[in-house]
Amino acid sequence: MYFPQEPQHPEDERIVISGRSDIDFWCRRFSISPFTLFQLVKTVGNDARQIGEFLHKNEGERLDKIGEPMKSISIL
């Protein structure tokens, strides 16, 4: 059975992919697929904190105008 190793610099919080074990670690940490990981690194950057914030952003907390919450509209 294959067990992924911890990345070489876990305290850095920068996503550095040097092998399959790094890919498995970050995919397991964020609960995403390798394809999604590469797309996020490409678009958001390689900062693990920023990717985590991007993945867990609450859509209901966006602001329509400064200081006013955006209204959620659902169509049934």
C-alpha positions in Angstrom: 0.0 0.0 0.0 1.2 3.5 -0.8 1.5 6.0 2.0 2.2 9.6 1.0 5.0 11.3 2.8 4.8 14.7 4.5 6.0 17.6 2.3 9.6 18.7 2.7 8.7 22.2 4.2 5.3 22.0 5.9 5.9 25.1 8.1 6.5 27.2 5.0 2.8 27.0 3.9 3.9 27.4 0.3 2.8 24.6 -2.0 5.9 23.2 -3.6 5.3 20.0 -5.6 8.4 17.9 -6.1 6.8 14.5 -6.3 3.7 12.4 -6.1 3.8 12.4 -2.2 3.4 16.3 -2.2 0.5 16.1 -4.6 -1.2 13.5 -2.4 -0.6 15.5 0.8 -2.1 18.7 -0.5 -5.0 17.0 -2.2 -5.8 15.2 1.1 -5.4 18.4 3.1 -7.8 20.4 0.9 -10.0 17.4 0.0 -9.7 18.1 -3.7 -8.5 16.3 -6.8 -5.0 16.7 -8.3 -6.5 18.6 -11.3 -8.3 21.0 -9.0 -5.1 21.5 -7.0 -3.1 22.4 -10.2 -5.9 24.8 -11.3 -5.9 26.5 -7.9 -2.2 26.9 -7.9 -2.3 28.3 -11.4 -5.1 30.8 -10.6 -4.9 31.6 -6.9 -1.2 31.1 -6.3 0.9 28.7 -4.2 0.0 30.0 -0.8 -1.8 27.3 1.1 -3.7 29.9 3.3 -5.0 31.7 0.3 -6.2 28.5 -1.4 -7.9 27.4 1.9 -9.7 30.7 2.1 -10.7 30.5 -1.5 -12.1 27.0 -1.1 -14.0 27.9 2.1 -15.3 31.3 1.1 -19.0 31.7 2.1 -20.9 32.9 -0.9 -23.6 34.5 1.4 -21.1 36.9 2.9 -20.4 38.9 -0.2 -21.3 42.5 -0.1 -23.5 44.2 -2.7 -22.6 47.7 -1.6 -20.1 48.6 1.0 -21.5 47.6 4.4 -24.6 46.0 3.1 -25.0 42.2 2.8 -26.0 40.9 -0.6 -29.4 39.3 -0.6 -29.6 35.6 -1.5 -32.2 34.9 -4.1 -33.3 31.3 -4.8 -35.6 30.4 -7.7 -37.8 27.4 -7.0 
